[in-house]
Amino acid sequence: MGSFEDHKREVEKLARNIEDQYDIVRTEFEYYDHTDHTNPVGEIDVAGITEDIFDIYEVKTSHSDYCYETAIDQLLRAGEYFKELYNEAGQDMTIGLYLKIKNEPIEKLGVLNE
């Protein structure tokens, strides 16, 4: 497994590499339960945001099957959370799910729409 410092470096490197594609790039932020805003339900490694796109990137420093499966679960959970949030706000938003494993290209796992 990769170290915390290694993960942080990979997150920062990815954010720099994609920053020209988005209006806003955020790294390592928690998101909270809709009803209890004190209860974090997950963390996003990197998000790229434009007016109608919210792309979520999960970064892993290990190539293990466990890390891959965990990343997919994290991405799906976050994607569904933000899809619901934007739908409730009446905002059309395309949500892209991406996986970045150290020393590998970015892998697009899917897109969630309404």
Secondary structure, 3 states (H helix, E strand, C coil): CCCHHHHHHHHHHHHHHHHHHCCEEEEEEEEECCCCCCCEEEEEEEEEECCCEEEEEEEECCCCHHHHHHHHHHHHHHHHHHHHHHHHCCCCCEEEEEEEECCCCCEEEEEECC
